[in-house]
Amino acid sequence: MNVPYHAGLPKVTVNGYSIRRRPNIIRTEMESGFPRMRRRSTSVLTDVTVNWKLKLSEFAIFEKWYAEDLKDGVSWFEIVLFNGMGESTVVARFNGTPYDAKPEALGMYWNVSATIEVQSLPLLA
């Protein structure tokens, strides 16, 4: 079961947001002729770089949510992300690297960034 996104946290910001689909092609060099290429899998993880601008109280919620609910980022969770279809709720988890948090305005705000891996972003039907 996926952990819900904490209601006390804001959406991710578009500042620094990026999407990078993982490679899904196997390429085999042939003795003669063109290399053979084929699809590795029908489901591919996508890495998404996300950022939050959090108030001090929201950062406290984030730290607890990450440490306890997500078991230090291991658990899958639901989050609203952007892609070519607009905003969509997707299933994601932290990619094994913890988040990075930097204080701003004497610690009253925190800029939190992380890379998460997404099971599948919605595509145009």
MDAnalysis code that builds the backbone (N, CA, C; Angstrom):
import MDAnalysis as mda
import numpy as np

u = mda.Universe.empty(375, n_residues=125, atom_resindex=np.repeat(np.arange(125), 3), trajectory=True)
u.add_TopologyAttr("name", ["N", "CA", "C"] * 125)
u.add_TopologyAttr("resid", np.arange(1, 126))
u.add_TopologyAttr("resname", ["MET", "ASN", "VAL", "PRO", "TYR", "HIS", "ALA", "GLY", "LEU", "PRO", "LYS", "VAL", "THR", "VAL", "ASN", "GLY", "TYR", "SER", "ILE", "ARG", "ARG", "ARG", "PRO", "ASN", "ILE", "ILE", "ARG", "THR", "GLU", "MET", "GLU", "SER", "GLY", "PHE", "PRO", "ARG", "MET", "ARG", "ARG", "ARG", "SER", "THR", "SER", "VAL", "LEU", "THR", "ASP", "VAL", "THR", "VAL", "ASN", "TRP", "LYS", "LEU", "LYS", "LEU", "SER", "GLU", "PHE", "ALA", "ILE", "PHE", "GLU", "LYS", "TRP", "TYR", "ALA", "GLU", "ASP", "LEU", "LYS", "ASP", "GLY", "VAL", "SER", "TRP", "PHE", "GLU", "ILE", "VAL", "LEU", "PHE", "ASN", "GLY", "MET", "GLY", "GLU", "SER", "THR", "VAL", "VAL", "ALA", "ARG", "PHE", "ASN", "GLY", "THR", "PRO", "TYR", "ASP", "ALA", "LYS", "PRO", "GLU", "ALA", "LEU", "GLY", "MET", "TYR", "TRP", "ASN", "VAL", "SER", "ALA", "THR", "ILE", "GLU", "VAL", "GLN", "SER", "LEU", "PRO", "LEU", "LEU", "ALA"])
u.atoms.positions = np.array([
    [0.840, -1.179, 0.000],
    [0.000, 0.000, 0.000],
    [0.886, 1.244, 0.000],
    [0.501, 2.225, -0.797],
    [1.275, 3.451, -0.927],
    [0.929, 4.426, 0.190],
    [1.932, 5.133, 0.657],
    [1.742, 6.144, 1.692],
    [1.159, 7.396, 1.028],
    [0.106, 7.982, 1.593],
    [-0.431, 9.209, 0.999],
    [0.516, 10.393, 1.233],
    [0.484, 11.341, 0.311],
    [1.239, 12.581, 0.479],
    [0.642, 13.317, 1.664],
    [1.485, 13.852, 2.524],
    [0.993, 14.491, 3.751],
    [0.208, 15.755, 3.412],
    [-0.992, 15.874, 3.945],
    [-1.879, 17.013, 3.670],
    [-1.289, 18.334, 4.154],
    [-0.361, 18.298, 5.097],
    [0.245, 19.518, 5.626],
    [1.410, 20.032, 4.803],
    [1.698, 19.377, 3.677],
    [2.810, 19.797, 2.828],
    [2.307, 20.430, 1.541],
    [3.004, 21.475, 1.047],
    [2.609, 22.082, -0.232],
    [3.038, 21.224, -1.410],
    [2.540, 21.566, -2.595],
    [2.976, 20.887, -3.820],
    [4.435, 21.237, -4.099],
    [5.074, 20.438, -4.915],
    [6.436, 20.758, -5.336],
    [6.400, 22.013, -6.197],
    [7.530, 22.718, -6.265],
    [7.599, 23.923, -7.084],
    [8.148, 23.575, -8.465],
    [7.936, 24.454, -9.434],
    [8.477, 24.220, -10.779],
    [9.926, 24.677, -10.882],
    [10.394, 25.454, -9.923],
    [11.781, 25.903, -9.908],
    [12.708, 24.695, -9.725],
    [13.557, 24.420, -10.723],
    [14.483, 23.291, -10.643],
    [13.868, 21.938, -10.953],
    [12.595, 21.911, -11.341],
    [11.880, 20.668, -11.631],
    [12.393, 20.089, -12.948],
    [12.673, 18.793, -12.976],
    [13.062, 18.158, -14.231],
    [12.644, 16.699, -14.245],
    [12.414, 16.200, -15.450],
    [11.995, 14.813, -15.668],
    [13.054, 14.140, -16.539],
    [13.488, 12.951, -16.110],
    [14.461, 12.198, -16.914],
    [14.047, 10.730, -16.942],
    [13.592, 10.296, -18.085],
    [13.194, 8.903, -18.265],
    [14.439, 8.030, -18.329],
    [14.425, 6.923, -17.610],
    [15.579, 6.025, -17.606],
    [15.676, 5.277, -18.932],
    [16.891, 4.941, -19.340],
    [17.058, 4.200, -20.595],
    [16.316, 2.862, -20.536],
    [15.728, 2.497, -21.664],
    [14.959, 1.259, -21.722],
    [15.280, 0.467, -22.990],
    [16.450, 0.690, -23.533],
    [16.827, 0.052, -24.789],
    [18.055, -0.835, -24.559],
    [18.028, -2.016, -25.130],
    [19.204, -2.890, -25.159],
    [19.753, -2.836, -26.581],
    [21.026, -2.537, -26.696],
    [21.666, -2.424, -28.005],
    [22.719, -3.521, -28.122],
    [22.638, -4.302, -29.171],
    [23.588, -5.389, -29.407],
    [24.321, -5.120, -30.708],
    [25.628, -5.006, -30.592],
    [26.444, -4.832, -31.802],
    [26.485, -6.166, -32.555],
    [26.319, -6.113, -33.841],
    [26.327, -7.303, -34.677],
    [27.709, -7.442, -35.351],
    [28.039, -8.652, -35.729],
    [29.321, -8.872, -36.399],
    [29.360, -8.105, -37.714],
    [28.219, -8.060, -38.398],
    [28.112, -7.247, -39.604],
    [26.707, -6.651, -39.653],
    [26.623, -5.508, -40.252],
    [25.324, -4.850, -40.354],
    [25.046, -3.918, -39.176],
    [23.840, -3.434, -39.145],
    [23.450, -2.471, -38.117],
    [23.276, -3.136, -36.758],
    [23.533, -2.402, -35.671],
    [23.285, -2.954, -34.329],
    [21.797, -3.246, -34.145],
    [21.520, -4.272, -33.365],
    [20.136, -4.632, -33.058],
    [19.717, -3.892, -31.793],
    [18.526, -3.314, -31.806],
    [18.011, -2.611, -30.634],
    [16.636, -3.147, -30.300],
    [16.381, -3.265, -28.999],
    [15.071, -3.735, -28.571],
    [14.730, -3.111, -27.226],
    [13.475, -3.125, -26.941],
    [12.963, -2.589, -25.686],
    [13.273, -3.567, -24.562],
    [13.766, -3.054, -23.433],
    [14.112, -3.883, -22.288],
    [12.864, -4.292, -21.510],
    [11.929, -3.355, -21.303],
    [10.755, -3.607, -20.469],
    [9.606, -2.716, -20.914],
    [8.400, -3.100, -20.568],
    [7.246, -2.252, -20.884],
    [6.991, -1.215, -19.801],
    [7.617, -1.368, -18.642],
    [7.472, -0.368, -17.580],
    [8.851, 0.172, -17.221],
    [8.960, 1.494, -17.192],
    [10.240, 2.148, -16.974],
    [10.089, 3.196, -15.879],
    [11.045, 3.211, -14.949],
    [11.047, 4.253, -13.933],
    [11.525, 5.566, -14.554],
    [10.981, 6.666, -14.044],
    [11.373, 7.997, -14.478],
    [11.899, 8.751, -13.263],
    [13.067, 9.351, -13.404],
    [13.627, 10.164, -12.327],
    [13.098, 11.587, -12.452],
    [12.607, 12.112, -11.351],
    [12.075, 13.473, -11.327],
    [12.780, 14.245, -10.213],
    [13.395, 15.357, -10.568],
    [14.011, 16.235, -9.582],
    [12.937, 17.191, -9.093],
    [12.711, 17.184, -7.786],
    [11.638, 18.003, -7.198],
    [12.213, 18.943, -6.145],
    [11.502, 20.027, -5.916],
    [11.882, 21.026, -4.921],
    [10.646, 21.486, -4.174],
    [10.829, 21.704, -2.903],
    [9.777, 22.282, -2.074],
    [10.329, 23.536, -1.401],
    [9.521, 24.561, -1.268],
    [9.855, 25.697, -0.424],
    [8.926, 25.580, 0.781],
    [9.512, 25.265, 1.945],
    [8.723, 24.947, 3.124],
    [8.925, 25.969, 4.233],
    [7.835, 26.300, 4.901],
    [7.935, 27.078, 6.128],
    [8.558, 26.174, 7.182],
    [9.038, 26.750, 8.258],
    [9.670, 25.981, 9.318],
    [8.751, 24.870, 9.825],
    [7.472, 25.181, 10.038],
    [6.518, 24.171, 10.530],
    [6.281, 23.074, 9.499],
    [6.271, 23.428, 8.211],
    [6.103, 22.425, 7.153],
    [7.344, 21.536, 7.046],
    [8.519, 22.125, 7.269],
    [9.747, 21.330, 7.219],
    [9.756, 20.291, 8.336],
    [9.244, 20.650, 9.495],
    [9.141, 19.687, 10.599],
    [8.216, 18.532, 10.213],
    [7.098, 18.835, 9.546],
    [6.169, 17.803, 9.066],
    [6.875, 16.918, 8.033],
    [7.607, 17.562, 7.112],
    [8.318, 16.827, 6.063],
    [9.321, 15.843, 6.664],
    [10.117, 16.313, 7.632],
    [11.117, 15.441, 8.258],
    [10.469, 14.220, 8.905],
    [9.361, 14.419, 9.604],
    [8.654, 13.305, 10.252],
    [8.060, 12.361, 9.203],
    [7.424, 12.923, 8.186],
    [6.820, 12.131, 7.111],
    [7.883, 11.272, 6.424],
    [9.034, 11.874, 6.100],
    [10.121, 11.150, 5.443],
    [10.669, 10.038, 6.349],
    [10.970, 10.369, 7.590],
    [11.618, 9.420, 8.503],
    [10.689, 8.298, 8.952],
    [9.468, 8.641, 9.311],
    [8.571, 7.629, 9.887],
    [7.613, 7.013, 8.877],
    [6.867, 7.836, 8.161],
    [5.879, 7.301, 7.216],
    [6.546, 6.619, 6.022],
    [7.616, 7.256, 5.495],
    [8.297, 6.702, 4.319],
    [9.480, 5.809, 4.678],
    [9.683, 5.598, 5.980],
    [10.779, 4.734, 6.454],
    [12.107, 5.155, 5.839],
    [12.432, 6.438, 6.035],
    [13.651, 7.045, 5.493],
    [13.701, 6.997, 3.966],
    [12.550, 7.144, 3.331],
    [12.486, 7.243, 1.877],
    [12.342, 5.940, 1.137],
    [12.213, 4.821, 1.845],
    [12.135, 3.510, 1.201],
    [10.743, 3.222, 0.631],
    [9.704, 3.694, 1.300],
    [8.324, 3.363, 0.908],
    [7.855, 4.180, -0.299],
    [6.994, 3.555, -1.085],
    [6.338, 4.242, -2.199],
    [5.272, 5.166, -1.638],
    [5.075, 6.323, -2.276],
    [4.069, 7.284, -1.835],
    [3.390, 7.925, -3.030],
    [2.243, 8.517, -2.786],
    [1.501, 9.224, -3.830],
    [1.835, 10.703, -3.757],
    [2.014, 11.319, -4.929],
    [2.353, 12.739, -4.996],
    [1.825, 13.299, -6.309],
    [1.440, 14.564, -6.301],
    [1.009, 15.248, -7.519],
    [2.243, 15.850, -8.187],
    [2.492, 15.443, -9.450],
    [3.611, 15.957, -10.219],
    [3.122, 16.499, -11.557],
    [3.992, 17.250, -12.216],
    [3.691, 17.845, -13.520],
    [4.339, 17.011, -14.622],
    [3.647, 16.910, -15.749],
    [4.251, 16.392, -16.975],
    [3.422, 16.920, -18.143],
    [3.584, 16.351, -19.307],
    [2.872, 16.832, -20.483],
    [1.353, 16.752, -20.379],
    [0.847, 15.997, -19.424],
    [-0.595, 15.869, -19.216],
    [-1.099, 16.863, -18.161],
    [-0.227, 17.741, -17.682],
    [-0.604, 18.681, -16.626],
    [-0.220, 18.110, -15.273],
    [-1.073, 18.306, -14.283],
    [-0.822, 17.750, -12.949],
    [-1.481, 16.387, -12.830],
    [-0.738, 15.430, -12.301],
    [-1.265, 14.078, -12.139],
    [-0.753, 13.483, -10.837],
    [-1.585, 12.672, -10.196],
    [-1.147, 11.933, -9.017],
    [-0.427, 10.688, -9.485],
    [0.800, 10.504, -9.005],
    [1.621, 9.370, -9.402],
    [2.154, 8.667, -8.155],
    [2.742, 7.503, -8.346],
    [3.354, 6.744, -7.260],
    [4.871, 6.876, -7.414],
    [5.537, 7.263, -6.318],
    [6.974, 7.532, -6.367],
    [7.638, 7.106, -5.067],
    [8.959, 7.109, -5.087],
    [9.742, 6.937, -3.864],
    [11.076, 7.656, -4.072],
    [11.752, 7.952, -2.977],
    [13.061, 8.571, -3.073],
    [14.019, 7.549, -3.677],
    [14.952, 8.008, -4.486],
    [15.778, 7.087, -5.276],
    [16.967, 6.505, -4.524],
    [16.947, 6.524, -3.225],
    [18.046, 5.979, -2.446],
    [18.980, 7.045, -1.929],
    [18.858, 8.246, -2.463],
    [19.637, 9.379, -1.983],
    [18.717, 10.250, -1.145],
    [19.092, 10.578, 0.084],
    [18.220, 11.421, 0.907],
    [18.020, 12.807, 0.293],
    [17.076, 13.514, 0.813],
    [16.810, 14.882, 0.360],
    [17.921, 15.815, 0.829],
    [17.978, 16.998, 0.216],
    [18.925, 18.036, 0.592],
    [18.110, 19.236, 1.046],
    [18.376, 19.757, 2.243],
    [17.614, 20.885, 2.791],
    [18.545, 22.035, 3.127],
    [18.168, 23.233, 2.648],
    [18.973, 24.426, 2.913],
    [18.083, 25.503, 3.528],
    [18.544, 26.090, 4.655],
    [17.736, 27.134, 5.293],
    [17.802, 28.447, 4.527],
    [16.756, 29.225, 4.694],
    [16.642, 30.530, 4.058],
    [15.947, 31.450, 5.056],
    [16.223, 32.716, 4.996],
    [15.583, 33.709, 5.871],
    [15.703, 33.324, 7.342],
    [16.960, 33.135, 7.777],
    [17.257, 32.789, 9.172],
    [16.553, 31.522, 9.640],
    [16.374, 30.566, 8.734],
    [15.770, 29.289, 9.103],
    [14.260, 29.292, 9.151],
    [13.630, 30.400, 8.770],
    [12.163, 30.447, 8.773],
    [11.583, 29.708, 7.564],
    [12.375, 29.571, 6.495],
    [11.984, 28.816, 5.309],
    [13.099, 27.839, 4.980],
    [12.716, 26.730, 4.360],
    [13.688, 25.714, 3.957],
    [13.449, 25.346, 2.504],
    [14.521, 25.323, 1.711],
    [14.462, 24.810, 0.347],
    [14.914, 23.357, 0.385],
    [14.002, 22.471, 0.038],
    [14.271, 21.039, 0.082],
    [14.255, 20.516, -1.355],
    [15.305, 19.790, -1.728],
    [15.360, 19.208, -3.070],
    [15.677, 17.725, -2.959],
    [15.208, 16.973, -3.939],
    [15.428, 15.528, -3.955],
    [15.172, 15.009, -5.362],
    [15.688, 13.817, -5.617],
    [15.335, 13.105, -6.835],
    [14.493, 11.915, -6.418],
    [13.329, 11.810, -7.028],
    [12.441, 10.679, -6.744],
    [12.271, 9.869, -8.015],
    [11.973, 8.595, -7.852],
    [11.714, 7.743, -9.005],
    [10.224, 7.463, -9.061],
    [9.656, 7.629, -10.248],
    [8.219, 7.521, -10.457],
    [7.934, 6.258, -11.250],
    [6.925, 5.516, -10.812],
    [6.588, 4.251, -11.496],
    [6.168, 4.493, -12.934],
    [5.251, 5.420, -13.153],
    [4.854, 5.733, -14.522],
    [4.137, 7.066, -14.542],
    [4.591, 7.938, -15.431],
    [3.901, 9.206, -15.647],
    [2.808, 8.960, -16.681],
    [1.648, 9.597, -16.519],
    [0.574, 9.364, -17.484],
    [0.963, 9.886, -18.880],
    [0.510, 9.166, -19.888],
    [0.771, 9.517, -21.277],
    [-0.539, 9.816, -22.000],
    [-0.436, 10.563, -23.062],
    [-1.601, 10.872, -23.883],
    [-2.192, 9.578, -24.436],
    [-3.496, 9.432, -24.332],
    [-4.138, 8.203, -24.787],
    [-4.309, 8.183, -26.283],
])
